[in-house]
Amino acid sequence: MKAVRDRLASLVFGFTLPIAAARLILSRKRLLAWSALPIALTLALSVWGTAWVKAKAAAAGLAWLSGHGYAADSFAAQAAMVLLQVLLFVLAAISFSFVAGVVASPFNDFLAEAAEPFTEPALVPAPAGLAGKLRAFLIDVVKTIAITALQLGLLLVGLVAIWLPGLNLIPFAAAFWLLAFQFVSYPQTRRGEGLRRSARFLTRHLFATFGFGAAVGILFAIPFVSAFSLPLAVVGGTLLYARAGSPVPYALK
């Protein structure tokens, strides 16, 4: 029973991390300043880009169904559109995280670093230096590209398995874990932690990272909201990384 409680507590902790991140950012002027640049860079993408793609894809889906003899108000068409909306929801989160991760990566890293003194427990500063920061930036961009490729692959698997109840949820769950991995990796990369160690972090804290990835994925899939959610994901990932190394009454799962 204790194991169930620990896992549930970890899931809730991860899911509510964006709220904790918002409180921290609003309480620190420095974090607010670093948050402004990523928001400005990604706002146009969030408002127009994501909404435009979703609208075009939905229209194309209806046209394809009509071309195969399904009326727009038929049960088959309505069911297919619901499934398409689920796919587009996840795709919107993936596409936004990719562009935000590449375009705003330097500012995301600065924001994550600025949040470290305010985590619980406070993180020990990583070795600083221009060469180290440039290396971390390049690694983060490569990670973002690799993670996005994996997420798109999972989305295709989910599309193929979309009529298989239960199995069709696994690719989407994995996409959320990868989303969490992307934002936890900022403090990890700065400390020289390799891919294997980062992957172990995910497997060691499956419930917390899934909760965090699910919350971030939901926020990223909502036009306009997604741009303002980017700093929450960056700071939330740093809070999760710090919290995972803290001695607490229950283990973070």
Stockholm file with secondary structure:
# STOCKHOLM 1.0

chainA/1-253         MKAVRDRLASLVFGFTLPIAAARLILSRKRLLAWSALPIALTLALSVWGTAWVKAKAAAAGLAWLSGHGYAADSFAAQAAMVLLQVLLFVLAAISFSFVAGVVASPFNDFLAEAAEPFTEPALVPAPAGLAGKLRAFLIDVVKTIAITALQLGLLLVGLVAIWLPGLNLIPFAAAFWLLAFQFVSYPQTRRGEGLRRSARFLTRHLFATFGFGAAVGILFAIPFVSAFSLPLAVVGGTLLYARAGSPVPYALK
#=GR chainA/1-253 SS CHHHHHHHHHHHHHHTHHHHHHHHHHHCHHHHHHHHHHHHHHHHIIIIIHHHHHHHHHHHHHHHHHHTTCCTTSHHHHHHHHHHHHHHHHHHHHHHHHHHHHHSHHHHHHHHHHHGGGSSSCCCCCCCCHHHHHHHHHHHHHHHHHHHHHHHHHHHHHHHTTTSTTGGGHHHHHHHHHHHHHHHHHHHHHTTCCHHHHHHHHHHTHHHHHHHHHHHHHHHTSTTHHHHHHHHHHHHHHHHHHHHTSCCSSCCC
#=GC SS_cons         CHHHHHHHHHHHHHHTHHHHHHHHHHHCHHHHHHHHHHHHHHHHIIIIIHHHHHHHHHHHHHHHHHHTTCCTTSHHHHHHHHHHHHHHHHHHHHHHHHHHHHHSHHHHHHHHHHHGGGSSSCCCCCCCCHHHHHHHHHHHHHHHHHHHHHHHHHHHHHHHTTTSTTGGGHHHHHHHHHHHHHHHHHHHHHTTCCHHHHHHHHHHTHHHHHHHHHHHHHHHTSTTHHHHHHHHHHHHHHHHHHHHTSCCSSCCC
//
